[in-house]
């Protein structure tokens, strides 16, 4: 994915900086995911690539977060379902639903079937900005999703999820967070540049920015936890 999708667009980084527009696709036609929708081969490379990148952090999350009191995970924008798969594999009481765009769901289902987890993990086509959460979902995950969107878009998304989750529900954000002075770390800074190249409004965020967005959305408890290397968790609870 990095070679086939992003090598040439990164070669046009100077243009992205000057224009504040992505160089990996024609943004006049919509967002990145609108662009991928009609390009099955490129869509599959994107999903397969993010699956490979998610294997190690998904296993770390499954080990380090206590899912014991939750029953149904909504993996929003979960792509291949790598996080849902690894979490369900380790926590056998848990069901999980990958909420994705319609063209991605068959790709997720292939990965789920390959792991023999189709009895507890499923995919559901939908728009997680607007649609209800899967029935019974009491915990939601946004793994490397909020960096795809602007602060205004994320504010709307987090308000929607706060309204959708049950009173004792929780939301996990998994991201490479910038330091509060935005001087680093390098991985998060490079991710922000990658979002400049590959999205219309995405960027990396500081913990403080995400905490403020989550509290404004109605989450009462917000905390940060280390995950793996540059990856961190932001855990928000309604009560």
Secondary structure, 3 states (H helix, E strand, C coil): CHHHHHHHHHCCHHHHHHHCCCCCCCHHHCCHHHHHHCCHHHHHHHHHHHHHHHHHHHHHHHHHCCCCCCCEEEEECCCCCHHHHHHHHHCCCCEEEEEECHHHHHHHHHHHHHCCCCCCEEEEECCCCCCCCCCCCCEEEEECCHHHCCHHHHHHHHHHHHHHCCCCCEEEEEEECECCCCCCCHHHHHHHHHHHHHCCCCCCCEHHHHHHHHHHHCCCEEEEEEEECCEEEEEEECC
